[in-house]
């Protein structure tokens, strides 16, 4: 019995070690950060008792390719049932009420938002390669006006990383991002080791342009 318990404990611990470090729990905060960074939000409506939610946490969100693309192009928030309160688009919601507000009937369900609009809602589990393909497809549709169908796109092989973009922001917005987004980093010079999926924040226009030329997906230029 003790051996079984230790095995289970080590398995849980190993999953926690490779969990997605940039996950948000508060939709209101996540949405504000996404608005500043000009990214989509992907909401994972999940449940601790849901088998496929656990499978997603174990095999999909821990996938390095998924994590890299998510960091560069999305703000990811996980919502589980409960009484936790947030303010989203000027209204107060508990997590339970958010399930109702988005019409979520089962878990996992993934809701994609851009600004104040819902892009799409995808119910059910997808393996990591399929989920990554869906993430890429939606960015191409929303950011680059891609006109093909998902069925068509899913048959293609590409190395799409996202659309490198400079976003001009106010100082207070940059400070909000730095406070709430673990993926954001303020710089005054070009980094010695560049990570194209980090959100770099700078006051220097020349550095911002060099970052974009180097393939960085999102640069916040403080004005």
C-alpha positions in Angstrom: 0.0 0.0 0.0 2.8 2.4 0.9 4.5 1.7 -2.4 1.3 2.4 -4.4 0.8 5.7 -2.5 4.4 6.8 -3.2 4.0 5.9 -6.9 0.9 8.0 -7.1 2.5 10.9 -5.2 5.5 10.9 -7.5 3.3 10.8 -10.6 1.3 13.8 -9.4 4.5 15.6 -8.4 6.1 15.0 -11.8 3.0 16.4 -13.6 3.1 19.5 -11.4 6.8 20.1 -12.2 6.1 20.4 -15.9 2.8 22.3 -15.6 2.3 25.5 -17.6 3.9 28.2 -15.6 2.0 31.0 -17.4 -1.5 29.9 -16.6 -4.0 32.5 -15.3 -6.8 31.7 -12.8 -8.6 35.1 -13.0 -10.4 35.7 -16.3 -10.7 39.5 -15.6 -7.0 39.8 -15.2 -6.2 37.5 -18.1 -8.6 39.4 -20.4 -7.0 42.8 -19.5 -3.5 41.5 -20.1 -4.7 40.1 -23.5 -6.2 43.4 -24.4 -2.9 45.2 -23.7 -0.8 42.6 -25.5 -3.3 42.3 -28.4 -3.5 38.6 -28.0 -6.4 36.1 -27.9 -7.5 34.5 -24.7 -8.1 30.8 -24.6 -10.2 29.8 -21.6 -10.0 26.2 -20.5 -13.3 25.3 -18.7 -12.1 22.4 -16.7 -13.1 20.2 -13.7 -10.9 18.3 -11.2 -13.1 15.2 -11.6 -13.0 15.2 -15.4 -10.9 12.4 -16.9 -10.2 14.2 -20.1 -9.4 17.5 -18.3 -6.7 15.6 -16.3 -5.4 14.1 -19.6 -5.2 17.5 -21.1 -3.2 18.8 -18.1 -0.9 15.8 -18.2 -0.3 15.4 -22.0 -1.3 18.6 -23.8 -0.6 21.7 -21.8 2.8 20.2 -20.8 3.8 19.7 -24.4 6.7 22.0 -25.2 5.5 23.0 -28.7 2.1 23.8 -27.3 3.6 25.9 -24.5 5.9 27.8 -26.8 3.2 28.7 -29.2 0.8 29.6 -26.4 3.3 31.9 -24.8 3.9 33.8 -28.0 0.3 34.1 -29.1 -2.2 33.5 -26.3 -3.2 34.3 -22.8 -4.3 31.0 -21.2 -6.7 30.9 -18.3 -8.1 27.8 -16.6 -11.5 28.1 -15.0 -12.8 25.4 -12.6 -16.1 25.3 -10.8 -16.2 27.3 -7.6 -17.0 30.6 -5.9 -13.9 32.5 -6.9 -15.0 35.9 -8.1 -13.7 38.0 -10.9 -14.7 41.2 -12.8 -15.0 40.5 -16.5 -16.2 43.2 -19.0 -17.5 45.3 -16.1 -19.6 42.6 -14.5 -18.9 40.4 -11.4 -18.9 36.6 -11.9 -18.1 33.6 -9.8 -16.4 30.7 -11.7 -19.7 28.8 -11.5 -21.5 31.8 -13.2 -18.8 32.0 -15.9 -19.7 28.4 -16.9 -23.3 29.6 -17.4 -22.4 32.9 -19.0 -20.4 31.0 -21.8 -23.0 28.2 -22.1 -20.5 25.6 -21.1 -22.2 22.2 -20.7 -19.2 19.9 -20.4 -15.5 19.8 -19.7 -13.1 20.4 -21.1 -14.5 23.2 -23.2 -12.2 25.8 -24.8 -13.4 29.3 -25.5 -11.4 31.7 -27.6 -11.8 35.4 -27.2 -10.4 38.4 -29.0 -11.0 41.8 -27.4 -14.7 41.7 -26.4 -15.8 39.0 -28.9 -15.9 35.2 -28.8 -14.0 33.8 -31.8 -15.1 30.2 -31.3 -15.9 27.5 -28.7 -14.4 24.0 -28.9 -15.8 21.3 -26.7 -13.9 18.2 -25.9 -10.3 16.8 -25.7 -7.7 17.1 -28.4 -4.3 15.4 -28.4 -1.3 17.8 -28.4 -0.7 17.9 -32.2 -4.4 18.6 -32.9 -4.6 21.2 -30.2 -1.5 22.9 -31.5 -2.8 22.9 -35.0 -6.1 24.5 -33.8 -4.1 27.2 -31.9 -2.1 28.0 -35.1 -5.2 28.0 -37.3 -7.1 30.5 -35.1 -4.1 32.9 -35.0 -3.8 32.8 -38.8 -7.5 33.4 -39.1 -7.7 36.3 -36.6 -4.3 37.9 -37.1 -3.6 37.2 -40.7 -7.1 36.9 -42.3 -6.5 33.3 -43.4 -9.5 32.1 -45.5 -9.1 28.4 -45.6 -11.0 25.8 -43.6 -9.6 24.1 -40.6 -9.9 20.8 -42.4 -7.8 22.1 -45.2 -5.2 23.7 -42.8 -5.0 20.6 -40.6 -3.6 18.6 -43.6 -0.7 21.1 -44.1 2.7 20.9 -42.4 4.1 24.3 -41.4 6.3 25.9 -38.9 4.1 28.9 -38.2 5.2 30.8 -35.1 2.8 33.7 -35.1 2.7 37.2 -36.4 5.5 39.4 -34.9 3.8 42.6 -33.7 4.9 45.8 -32.0 2.1 47.1 -29.7 2.4 50.7 -28.4 1.3 50.9 -24.7 1.0 53.4 -21.9 3.4 53.1 -19.0 0.7 52.0 -16.6 -0.4 49.2 -19.0 3.2 48.0 -19.2 3.4 47.9 -15.4 0.2 46.0 -15.3 1.6 43.4 -17.7 4.8 43.1 -15.8 2.9 42.6 -12.5 0.5 39.9 -13.9 2.1 38.2 -16.9 5.0 35.9 -15.9 5.9 35.7 -19.6 6.7 39.4 -19.8 10.2 40.9 -19.4 11.3 44.6 -19.4 14.6 45.3 -21.3 16.8 48.3 -22.1 19.2 46.5 -24.4 19.0 43.5 -26.8 18.9 40.3 -24.8 22.1 38.1 -25.0 19.8 35.1 -25.2 16.6 35.8 -27.2 13.4 34.0 -26.6 11.0 34.7 -29.4 7.9 33.8 -27.3 8.7 36.1 -24.4 6.7 39.3 -24.3 9.5 42.0 -24.3 8.7 45.5 -23.0 11.0 48.4 -24.0 10.9 52.2 -24.3 13.4 52.0 -27.2 12.0 52.0 -30.7 15.2 50.7 -32.3 15.3 47.7 -29.9 11.6 47.0 -30.6 12.2 46.9 -34.3 15.3 44.7 -33.9 13.2 42.3 -31.7 10.6 42.0 -34.4 13.2 41.5 -37.1 14.6 38.6 -34.9 11.2 36.9 -34.9 9.9 38.0 -31.4 6.1 37.5 -31.6 5.0 40.3 -29.2 6.9 43.5 -28.3 5.3 46.2 -26.1 6.7 49.6 -26.9 6.1 52.1 -24.0 5.1 55.5 -25.2 
